[in-house]
Amino acid sequence: MSDAGQSMLVTAPERWDEVCFAVPAIRALVASGLPVTVLCSSAQETFWKTLPGLTLLPYPPKASAGAISTLIAGKFAAAIVWEAGVSADACAKAGIPRRTGPGGDKALVKRLTDPMPLPAPGPIEHRVRHYLALVEAMGIDTRVAAYFEPADLGIAREPDNVLLAPDSDYGRSHEWPLDRWEAVGRSLLESGARITVTGSGGLTAKLAKTLEARTADLPLSGDALPLLAAYERVIAADGSLPHLAAHAGATCVVLFGPNEPAWKRPLGKRHTVLRQHVECSPCFSPKCAMDLRCQNELELARVLAAVK
């Protein structure tokens, strides 16, 4: 284990999509030879263990900034803080001498000693740039394909093993209509696929019943990674699950609605994203204020073509 006094403390983001988007930047930090300690909720510990070379400093999910600060006070000379929240508050409370992070968020900037200037306005960039830009500003090269690869879990994927995830933890507006999920499932069954349905919302139970398919209770956490790795394909509503599946090495087809795939698609060129652009998208809202047209106008034929 590296001497913590010489280690760079990196605070993990809280959302699972953001956690996955931070992976290439953290891999680049490790590859640079800099000892890296990731400060994370204990709920993320199994996820970060899939990245070699890290020291982990987990804290209980509901820990206060004061409690977390006692874990890190006097142990780190510098920290990278990606977002406002309890970890940022803890780093400031612990008095870490140099705290750098992206500028723009006033709540975060108050906790930083060295905020990074915002990039100039331009075309939409994938969210991964939010993390890479800061590491590049430190003089570290991030243009290495291996940084963007899925985790090596050593689990073989089972041919024709397909996971359907119709529910989204982002909200109802991110979910495609049930009857079209049923049509996709029937088509896959006819082609010989073995289907499992997962999710905690109402669509999962209804879809599994219609297809007479097995269900899987996959937590939205690193504990799900070994299970997700066994699926050849994951067909999912836009949500946390396809990001975890992508990190586990599955090939994903993701159905987008109010979100922006150019900004938030799962990492990896092997994935397919489908989206019907409408007048009001992207609205990013968990609850549609109109008529769910971004979901209703995503045609079944497009999805069937993508999953074959």
N, C-alpha and C positions, 0 to 999 in steps of 0.2 A: 504494500500500500504506500502511496506517495505521502510525503510530509505535507500535512494539510496546510501548514504555514506558507508553503510554496505553491499551493494549488489554486487554480481559478475556480471560484464558486459560480455555478450557473444555475439560475432558478428555472425550474421546469414550468411551462405554461400549464394552465388548468384544464382547458378543453382538450378532448382527445384528438380532434383534427389538428389543433395547434401543436400538440405534443409530437404528432407524426411529422408535421412540417418543420419542426426544430431539429429533427434527427440529422439531416445532412450537415447542418452547421456545427452540431456537436461532434459529429464524426470528424469534421475538418479540424476542429480544435484539438481533439485527441491525436490525430495524425501529425499535427504540428509539433508534437512532443511536449506540449503544455499539460501538466497534470490537471485533470478536470474532476471536480466534485459536483454532482448534480443534487441540488436541494429539491426534494419532491414530496408530495403527499405519499404516504405509505400505500395508498390505493394504486399508485403508479409504479411501485417498486419492481414488480415482475416484468413490466414493460421495459424499463431502463436496463434491466439485467440482460436483455438481448443485445445490448451494445457493448462489445469488449472494450476494456481499457478505462472504464469509468469507476470512480469511487462514488457511492451513493450515500446520501444523508437524508433518510426519510423522516417525516414527522407525521403525527396522527392527523387524520383528515380534518378534524375540527379544532386543531391547535391554534392558539392565538399568536399574534405577531410577537408578543412578549415571550411566550414559551419557545417559539422557534428561534428567537434571537439568542437565547441562552445556549443553543446548540452550536451557534456559529461565531459568537462574540470572541474576538481575539485570535481567531484561527485563520482568517483570510485577509489578504491585503487588497484583493480586487474581486469584483463580482460583475457578472453580466445579468441584467434584470430585464426580461423581455416585456413584462406587462405589469400594470398596477394590480395590487392585491396583497394578500397576507404575506407572501414571500418578499415583495418589495418593501413592505412596512418593516418586516423583520430585519432585512439587510440594513435599512436606515437606522433602526433602533439599536442594532448591534454595533453601529459605528464603523462599518467596513470602509476603509479610507477612500477607495476608488470604486464607484458604482456607475457603470456605463449601461446604456440601453437606448432604444429608439426614442427620439423626441416626438412631439406632437400630442401626446396624451398628457394633459396638465397634471393629472393625478400621479402619473408615473414620474414626470420630470421633477416634481417636488421631492422625490425619493432618490434622485440621481445626483452625482457630482459631475459627471461627464456625459450629458445627453448627446446622442448622435444627431446631426442635422437631418431633417427630412429630405428625401430625394425630390428632385424637380418633378413637377407634374408631367405626366406622359401617359402612354397606353397602359391598360390594365396589366399588371404583372402578377404572376402566381404568388400566393402568400409565402411560399418558401423563401422568396427574396427578402421578406421582412427579417428573417433570421440570418441569411447568408450575407446580406449587406453589412451587418455589424461585424461579422467575422472577417470579411474582406477588408474592412476599414482598419483592422488590426494587422494587415499585411499577410493574411493567410489565404492561400490559394484554395478555392472551393470547386474548381473545375475538374473534378475527379468523378468519373461515373460510379465508382464503388460507393461513394457517399450516398447515392440515391437508390441503392439496391435494397431489396427487402432483407429482413433479418434471416440469418442462416440458422434455422431451428432444427435442421437435421430430420425433418419429417417429410416422408414421400407423399405426394398428392395422389389421391385415388381417382383413376380415370372415371369419367361420367358421374362424378360425385358433385352435385350442384346444390348450393345453398341459396334459398330465396329469403330475402329480408324486406318485406313490404312496409313495415312500420319504421318511422323515423323519430329519433329522440329530439329532432329539431322542431317538431310540430306537425300538425295535420296538413298544413299547406305543402309539406314536402313529400306527401304520399300520393302515389298514382292510384287510380280507381281499382277497386277489388276485382271487378269483372275482367279487367284486362290482365291483372296478375293471374287470375284463374286460367285465362286463355294461354298465357305464356307457360304456365305450369303443365297444362295438358299437352302442349306442343313438345315440351321437353320430355315428358313421360313417353309420348309416342316415339320419340327418337332414341329411347333406351336409357335416358338419364335416371339416376337415383336422386330423388329430391328430399331435401330436409328444409323445413321452414323454421325461421327463428324470429323472435321479436317479443316485445312485452305489451304491444297494443292490440286493439281489436281485430286488425286485419290478419294477423298471424293465425289466430285460432280458426277464423272463418276459412282462410285459404287452406290450411292443413286439413280441415274437415272435408272441404270440397274435393281436394286432390287425394284424400286418404293417405296423406304423407306423414312421415314422422316429424316430430318437432324437436328442437334443441334449445335448451335454456343457456344461451351464451351471454355471459356478463359483458358489459361494456368496460372492459379492463384488460390488463395484460394477461390475466388468467385465461382469456379466450384465445390467445394467439396459437397455442399448439393445436387447438380444435379447428380454428380457421385455416391453418396451414394444410389440413388434409383435403380441403375442397379444391377441385380443379377450377371451378368457377363460382363466383359469388355475384348474384344479381340482386341489387339492393336499391332502395330509396336512398336519396342523399341524406347522410347522417353520419354519426360517429363510426358505425360498424364497418363500412367499406374502407375507411382509412386504416382501421386496425387490421382488416383482412389484407389490404395491400402491403402493410408492413410484415404480415405473416407469410407473404409470398403468393397468395391467391390472385387469380386474374379476375378483375371486377368489371361488371357492367353496371353503371350507376345512373339512375334516372333523376335528373335535376329538375327543379321547379323554380322556386323564387330565389334560389342561390345563383351565383355566377361561377360556372365551371372553369373559366379562364383564371379565376382567382383561387378557387377552392377544390379543384378536382384532386383525387388521390394521386400521390406521387407514383410515377412509373409510366412509361410509354405503352405498356402492354394493356392498359385499361381502356375501356370505351365509356364515354359519357354521352348521354342522350338528353337533349333539351329542346323544347319548343319555345322559341323566343316570342313573347307577346308584348303588347304595348306597355304593360305595367311591370315587366320584369327587367332586371332583378329588383325585387322589393325587400328581400331578406326577412320577411315577416313570418313568424311561426303560425299565424292565423290569418287566412285570406280575408281581406275586406271586400272582395268582389265575388267572383264566381268560379274560382279555382281554374281559370282558363289555361294557365301554364301546364297544369296536369291534364286537364280534360282534352286539350288539343295535341298532346303528345300521342301520336298514333300508334296503335298496336302493331301495325305492319313494320314500323321502324324498329321497334323493340324485338320483334320476332326475328327480323333479319340480323340483328346484332348478336342474338344469343345462339344462333345456329352455328 
